[in-house]
Amino acid sequence: MLGVLGWFLYAGFAVSIAAEDDAGHAAIAVLYPDIGEPYKSVFSTIVEGIEDRARGKVTSFPIAMGANPPPLTDELRRRDIRAVIALGRNGLKVASSLDRQINVVAGGVLSVPEAETQGMLVQSLAPDPALLFARLKSFVPSARRVIVVYDPKQNEWLIRLARDAARTQGLELLALEADDLKTAVRRYQDTFGSMNPKRDVLWLPQDTTTVEESAVLPMVLRESWNQNLVVFSSNVAHVKRGLLFSLYPDNVEMGRYLATAVLASLQPGSSQAHGLQALKQVLTAVNTRTAEHLGVDLRASSQRIHLVFPEH
């Protein structure tokens, strides 16, 4: 779902205005995609989290996918709105064109060029490597080395975080660059030929180059099953396909976090956080059939599991 969600998040947006309430809370505008179910419910849940934390009434102005955005700066100024939460790449694009006096916090994108995050906080849909590695050590205490194949154009920022996270967890991180599919396939072939299932695990990031769904994923699923290798992913859809575990967004908590961040930016004297951040508001999905095949005892872990595959 996460990979699919990431695609839809780029596809359009709507505008939601939260007027200042009687308690004097700052007015916030929320930009989010106007799409059909089941994704409409996903965004409704995120907005619920925003509204819960911001304690303001939210009014929606949906815009169909592909529609030209309305001029927003004058409308926001008329409503005395000084902060915007933008969801998705199109929402971020619109928010980037607003008056610089309006504080912007963005979410619901996998990655954006650093030049596009100037002066604003952008929360990625990519789960924080620190949380992924903590789950890994909880489920597979014998893990010693994490191998990942990644496209630096998409995920260099994430691998920087992963290197620090691996050191904290006492793991070695072997990060292999691949900027095209052919190179990625060769990297995986070499990796499967040298992995030790007693200590090595493979991590699939959300990467359209190196985690290609029609060629790479079937190969990874086949080889990991045949060789009894632990593979975890940043995409929850891969757990349904047969990988051991993943982390996926807690949409309500994500909304609350974005609201907290944007409200903090409005405090007098505050210096707004900026740059791309990994997602910390996450839930855990596991594949019990794969765990049984690998001899992983999920009951021995203290981690709470929120989604189980295969579904019964």
GUVEXVO-261627 format. One record per residue (C-alpha): residue number from 1; residue in one letter; z, y, x. Coordinates in Angstrom, 2 decimals, decimal comma. Each point is the difference from the previous one (the first is absolute). Example, Ala and Ser with C-alpha at 12.3 -4.5 7.8 and 13.67 -1.06 7.14 Angstrom:
2
FIFI   num   residuo        zz        yy        xx
FIFI     1         A      7,80     -4,50     12,30
FIFI     2         S     -0,66      3,44      1,37
END
This chain:
312
FIFI   num   residuo        zz        yy        xx
FIFI     1         M      0,00      0,00      0,00
FIFI     2         L      0,85      2,39      2,78
FIFI     3         G     -3,47     -0,09      1,50
FIFI     4         V     -1,59      0,46     -3,41
FIFI     5         L      2,44      2,75     -0,84
FIFI     6         G     -0,86      1,75      3,25
FIFI     7         W     -3,68      0,08     -1,05
FIFI     8         F      0,70      1,45     -3,43
FIFI     9         L      2,32      2,59      1,47
FIFI    10         Y     -2,99      1,65      1,62
FIFI    11         A     -2,05      0,05     -3,17
FIFI    12         G      1,11      2,99     -2,05
FIFI    13         F      3,03      1,94     -1,05
FIFI    14         A      1,79      1,76     -2,78
FIFI    15         V      2,28      2,99     -0,02
FIFI    16         S      3,55     -0,11     -1,27
FIFI    17         I      2,08      3,14     -0,25
FIFI    18         A      3,79     -0,06     -0,07
FIFI    19         A      1,30      3,30     -1,34
FIFI    20         E      3,25      1,43      1,32
FIFI    21         D      2,82     -1,26     -2,18
FIFI    22         D      3,05      1,80     -1,35
FIFI    23         A      2,11     -1,05      2,98
FIFI    24         G     -2,28      1,98      2,30
FIFI    25         H     -1,65     -2,91      1,81
FIFI    26         A     -3,20      0,92      1,79
FIFI    27         A     -3,25     -0,70     -1,80
FIFI    28         I     -2,13     -2,76      1,50
FIFI    29         A     -3,65     -0,92     -0,52
FIFI    30         V     -1,05     -3,63      0,38
FIFI    31         L     -3,61     -0,99      0,71
FIFI    32         Y     -0,78     -3,63     -0,84
FIFI    33         P     -2,98     -2,21     -0,94
FIFI    34         D     -1,08     -0,36     -3,61
FIFI    35         I     -1,09     -3,64     -0,16
FIFI    36         G      0,28     -2,93     -2,38
FIFI    37         E      2,53     -2,78     -0,16
FIFI    38         P      1,68     -1,63      1,81
FIFI    39         Y     -0,07      2,86      2,49
FIFI    40         K      0,77      2,65     -2,60
FIFI    41         S      3,41     -1,62     -0,43
FIFI    42         V      0,54      0,02      3,77
FIFI    43         F     -0,46      3,76      0,15
FIFI    44         S      2,07      0,52     -3,11
FIFI    45         T      2,85     -1,82      1,75
FIFI    46         I     -0,34      2,14      3,12
FIFI    47         V      0,08      3,13     -2,16
FIFI    48         E      3,10     -1,35     -1,78
FIFI    49         G      1,70     -0,18      3,37
FIFI    50         I     -1,10      3,54      0,83
FIFI    51         E      1,22      1,30     -3,34
FIFI    52         D      3,31     -1,86      0,30
FIFI    53         R      0,78      1,58      3,37
FIFI    54         A     -1,43      3,43     -0,78
FIFI    55         R      1,64      0,05     -3,45
FIFI    56         G     -2,96      1,84     -1,52
FIFI    57         K     -2,34     -0,60     -2,92
FIFI    58         V     -3,46     -1,11      1,12
FIFI    59         T     -3,15      0,95     -1,91
FIFI    60         S     -3,23     -1,81      0,91
FIFI    61         F     -3,54      1,32      0,30
FIFI    62         P     -2,19     -3,06      0,77
FIFI    63         I     -3,30      0,41      1,80
FIFI    64         A     -2,55     -2,83     -0,10
FIFI    65         M     -1,17     -1,66      3,18
FIFI    66         G     -2,82      1,91      1,61
FIFI    67         A      0,69      3,18     -1,95
FIFI    68         N      0,12      3,32      1,79
FIFI    69         P      3,58      1,26      0,38
FIFI    70         P      1,02      3,12     -1,86
FIFI    71         P      1,06      3,12      1,93
FIFI    72         L      3,72     -0,63      0,43
FIFI    73         T      1,38      2,73      2,20
FIFI    74         D     -0,06      2,69     -2,70
FIFI    75         E      1,45     -2,39     -2,61
FIFI    76         L      2,83     -1,07      2,29
FIFI    77         R      0,76      3,59      0,91
FIFI    78         R      0,06      0,96     -3,68
FIFI    79         R      2,56     -2,70     -0,64
FIFI    80         D      2,01      1,02      3,08
FIFI    81         I     -0,46     -3,44      1,55
FIFI    82         R      0,84     -0,04      3,68
FIFI    83         A     -0,26     -3,71      0,80
FIFI    84         V     -2,56     -2,77     -0,54
FIFI    85         I      0,17     -3,78      0,24
FIFI    86         A     -3,50     -1,36      0,58
FIFI    87         L     -0,82     -3,69     -0,51
FIFI    88         G     -3,15     -1,55      1,41
FIFI    89         R     -2,64      1,33      2,35
FIFI    90         N     -1,61      2,19     -2,64
FIFI    91         G      3,36      1,41     -1,00
FIFI    92         L      0,68      0,74      3,66
FIFI    93         K     -3,41      1,66      0,32
FIFI    94         V      0,68      2,28     -2,94
FIFI    95         A      3,52      0,78      1,18
FIFI    96         S     -1,33      0,89      3,46
FIFI    97         S     -2,12      2,76     -1,56
FIFI    98         L      2,96      1,67     -1,72
FIFI    99         D      1,74      3,18      1,00
FIFI   100         R      1,99     -0,64      3,20
FIFI   101         Q      3,06      1,46     -1,71
FIFI   102         I      0,14     -3,17     -2,12
FIFI   103         N      1,88     -2,85      1,71
FIFI   104         V     -1,82     -3,34     -0,11
FIFI   105         V      1,30     -3,56      0,29
FIFI   106         A     -2,57     -2,79     -0,33
FIFI   107         G      0,10     -3,74     -0,60
FIFI   108         G     -2,15     -2,91     -1,07
FIFI   109         V     -2,39     -0,03      2,98
FIFI   110         L     -0,21     -2,60      2,75
FIFI   111         S     -0,84      2,36      2,84
FIFI   112         V     -1,55      3,40      0,54
FIFI   113         P     -1,11      1,83      3,15
FIFI   114         E      2,87      1,83      1,61
FIFI   115         A     -1,92      3,26     -0,39
FIFI   116         E      0,31     -0,40     -3,80
FIFI   117         T      3,79     -0,33      0,09
FIFI   118         Q      0,63      3,37      1,62
FIFI   119         G      2,95      1,69     -1,65
FIFI   120         M      0,64     -2,76     -2,54
FIFI   121         L      1,76     -3,31     -0,32
FIFI   122         V     -2,35     -2,90     -0,86
FIFI   123         Q      1,59     -3,31     -0,96
FIFI   124         S     -2,29     -2,97      0,58
FIFI   125         L     -0,27     -3,12     -2,16
FIFI   126         A      0,34     -2,03      3,21
FIFI   127         P      3,45     -1,68      0,10
FIFI   128         D      2,21      1,12      2,88
FIFI   129         P     -0,34     -2,49      2,91
FIFI   130         A      3,76      0,21      0,53
FIFI   131         L      0,56     -1,45     -3,47
FIFI   132         L     -2,74     -2,62      0,42
FIFI   133         F      1,47     -1,19      3,29
FIFI   134         A      3,52     -0,07     -1,44
FIFI   135         R     -1,24     -2,24     -2,83
FIFI   136         L     -1,80     -2,17      2,53
FIFI   137         K      3,14     -0,55      2,07
FIFI   138         S      1,95     -0,79     -3,16
FIFI   139         F     -2,52     -2,59     -1,23
FIFI   140         V     -1,07     -1,34      3,44
FIFI   141         P      2,82      0,54      2,53
FIFI   142         S     -1,94     -1,94      2,65
FIFI   143         A     -2,78      2,62      0,10
FIFI   144         R     -0,35      1,59      3,42
FIFI   145         R     -3,48      1,54      0,12
FIFI   146         V     -2,03      1,84     -2,65
FIFI   147         I     -3,78      0,13      0,43
FIFI   148         V     -2,08      2,55     -1,89
FIFI   149         V     -3,72      0,83      0,08
FIFI   150         Y     -0,67      3,59     -1,02
FIFI   151         D     -2,58      2,76     -0,04
FIFI   152         P      1,46      2,97      1,90
FIFI   153         K     -1,96      2,46     -2,13
FIFI   154         Q      1,96     -1,19     -3,03
FIFI   155         N      3,34     -1,17      1,33
FIFI   156         E      0,83      1,43      3,41
FIFI   157         W      2,80      1,99     -1,63
FIFI   158         L      1,43     -3,16     -1,57
FIFI   159         I     -0,12     -1,99      3,24
FIFI   160         R      1,99      2,75      1,72
FIFI   161         L      2,72     -0,54     -2,59
FIFI   162         A     -0,34     -3,77      0,35
FIFI   163         R      0,59      0,08      3,76
FIFI   164         D      3,35      1,74     -0,49
FIFI   165         A      0,91     -2,27     -2,91
FIFI   166         A     -0,78     -3,14      1,99
FIFI   167         R      2,27      1,08      2,86
FIFI   168         T      2,83      0,64     -2,47
FIFI   169         Q     -0,36     -3,52     -1,42
FIFI   170         G     -0,29     -1,65      3,41
FIFI   171         L     -3,65     -0,88     -0,60
FIFI   172         E     -3,02      0,23      2,26
FIFI   173         L     -2,97      1,72     -1,65
FIFI   174         L     -3,48     -0,99      1,10
FIFI   175         A     -2,34      2,57     -1,58
FIFI   176         L     -3,70     -0,79      0,41
FIFI   177         E     -2,56      2,72     -0,67
FIFI   178         A     -3,23     -0,70     -1,90
FIFI   179         D     -2,28      2,74     -1,29
FIFI   180         D     -2,51     -2,27     -1,76
FIFI   181         L     -0,01     -3,29     -1,91
FIFI   182         K     -1,66     -2,04      2,74
FIFI   183         T      2,67      1,01      2,51
FIFI   184         A      2,75     -0,66     -2,54
FIFI   185         V     -1,25     -3,54     -0,68
FIFI   186         R     -0,12     -0,73      3,72
FIFI   187         R      3,54      1,33      0,40
FIFI   188         Y      1,27     -2,31     -2,75
FIFI   189         Q     -1,84     -3,00      1,43
FIFI   190         D      1,58      0,59      3,41
FIFI   191         T      3,39      0,56     -1,62
FIFI   192         F     -0,06     -3,23     -1,99
FIFI   193         G     -0,93     -1,88      3,14
FIFI   194         S      3,08      1,23      1,86
FIFI   195         M      2,80      0,46     -2,57
FIFI   196         N      3,20     -2,00      0,31
FIFI   197         P      1,22     -0,73     -3,57
FIFI   198         K      3,60     -0,24      1,21
FIFI   199         R      0,11      3,64      1,11
FIFI   200         D     -3,19      1,89     -0,90
FIFI   201         V     -0,83      1,59     -3,37
FIFI   202         L     -3,00      1,97     -1,23
FIFI   203         W      0,19      3,28     -1,91
FIFI   204         L     -2,88      1,22     -2,17
FIFI   205         P      0,15      3,79     -0,49
FIFI   206         Q     -1,93      1,85     -2,70
FIFI   207         D     -3,17      0,46      2,02
FIFI   208         T     -3,51     -0,14     -1,46
FIFI   209         T     -1,52     -0,83      3,40
FIFI   210         T      2,26     -2,77      1,28
FIFI   211         V      1,27     -1,49     -3,28
FIFI   212         E     -3,35     -0,39     -1,71
FIFI   213         E      0,43     -1,96     -3,23
FIFI   214         S     -3,10     -2,23      0,00
FIFI   215         A     -0,07     -1,17      3,63
FIFI   216         V      3,30      0,71      1,75
FIFI   217         L      2,50     -0,87     -2,74
FIFI   218         P     -1,42     -3,49     -0,82
FIFI   219         M     -0,02     -0,81      3,72
FIFI   220         V      3,60      1,14      0,40
FIFI   221         L      1,13     -1,97     -3,05
FIFI   222         R     -1,75     -3,16      1,20
FIFI   223         E      1,16      0,13      3,61
FIFI   224         S      3,57      1,02     -0,80
FIFI   225         W      0,36     -2,89     -2,46
FIFI   226         N     -1,55     -2,58      2,33
FIFI   227         Q      2,04      1,13      3,02
FIFI   228         N      3,26      0,72     -1,88
FIFI   229         L     -0,02      3,64      1,10
FIFI   230         V      2,08      2,73     -1,60
FIFI   231         V     -2,14      2,88     -1,25
FIFI   232         F      1,34      3,00     -1,92
FIFI   233         S     -1,89      2,95     -1,42
FIFI   234         S      0,27      3,62     -1,03
FIFI   235         N     -2,03     -0,86     -3,11
FIFI   236         V      1,81     -1,81     -2,81
FIFI   237         A     -3,29     -1,48     -1,29
FIFI   238         H     -0,12     -2,13      3,15
FIFI   239         V      3,26     -1,71     -0,95
FIFI   240         K     -1,59     -1,16     -3,22
FIFI   241         R     -2,85     -1,41      2,11
FIFI   242         G      2,46     -1,95      2,19
FIFI   243         L      1,62      2,12      2,71
FIFI   244         L      3,77     -0,27      0,39
FIFI   245         F      1,27      3,43     -1,03
FIFI   246         S     -0,78      3,67     -0,46
FIFI   247         L      1,65      3,25     -1,00
FIFI   248         Y     -1,41      2,11     -2,84
FIFI   249         P      0,89      3,38     -1,54
FIFI   250         D      3,03      0,55     -2,22
FIFI   251         N     -1,78      2,57     -2,13
FIFI   252         V      3,06      1,59     -1,61
FIFI   253         E      1,77      0,38      3,35
FIFI   254         M     -3,19      1,34      1,55
FIFI   255         G     -0,11      2,69     -2,68
FIFI   256         R      3,65      0,86      0,56
FIFI   257         Y     -0,55      0,29      3,74
FIFI   258         L     -3,01      2,30     -0,40
FIFI   259         A      1,95      2,19     -2,41
FIFI   260         T      2,97      0,15      2,37
FIFI   261         A     -2,29      0,98      2,87
FIFI   262         V     -1,79      2,74     -1,90
FIFI   263         L      3,25      1,44     -1,41
FIFI   264         A      1,50      0,05      3,50
FIFI   265         S     -2,99      2,01      1,19
FIFI   266         L      0,91      2,73     -2,50
FIFI   267         Q      3,53      0,48      1,29
FIFI   268         P      0,53      3,33      1,77
FIFI   269         G     -0,29     -0,36      3,76
FIFI   270         S     -1,28     -3,58     -0,19
FIFI   271         S     -2,68     -1,19      2,39
FIFI   272         Q     -2,26     -2,40     -1,86
FIFI   273         A     -0,64     -3,38      1,57
FIFI   274         H     -3,68     -0,56      0,73
FIFI   275         G     -2,40     -2,65      1,19
FIFI   276         L     -0,78     -3,54     -1,11
FIFI   277         Q      2,94     -2,25     -0,87
FIFI   278         A      0,11     -3,72     -0,79
FIFI   279         L      1,29     -1,20     -3,37
FIFI   280         K      3,70     -0,86     -0,13
FIFI   281         Q      0,37     -0,40     -3,78
FIFI   282         V     -1,11     -3,63     -0,16
FIFI   283         L      0,56     -3,32     -1,74
FIFI   284         T     -0,49     -3,52      1,41
FIFI   285         A     -2,55     -2,63     -1,04
FIFI   286         V     -0,05     -3,58      1,31
FIFI   287         N     -2,11     -3,12     -0,41
FIFI   288         T      2,35     -2,95     -0,54
FIFI   289         R     -2,75     -2,61      0,45
FIFI   290         T     -0,83      1,43      3,42
FIFI   291         A      3,68      0,24      0,92
FIFI   292         E      0,49     -3,68     -0,85
FIFI   293         H     -3,09     -0,95      2,01
FIFI   294         L      1,31      1,91      3,02
FIFI   295         G      3,57     -1,26     -0,35
FIFI   296         V      1,32      3,51     -0,65
FIFI   297         D      3,25     -0,12     -2,02
FIFI   298         L     -0,12      3,18     -2,07
FIFI   299         R      3,45     -0,72     -1,42
FIFI   300         A      1,50      0,39      3,46
FIFI   301         S     -1,03      3,66      0,03
FIFI   302         S      2,15      2,76     -1,42
FIFI   303         Q     -3,11      1,98     -0,98
FIFI   304         R     -0,59      0,55     -3,69
FIFI   305         I     -3,36     -1,30     -1,22
FIFI   306         H     -1,65      1,94     -2,84
FIFI   307         L     -3,33     -1,79     -0,48
FIFI   308         V     -0,74     -3,71      0,46
FIFI   309         F     -3,33     -1,79      0,33
FIFI   310         P     -1,37     -2,35     -1,22
FIFI   311         E      0,85      1,42     -3,41
FIFI   312         H      1,47     -2,48     -2,46
END
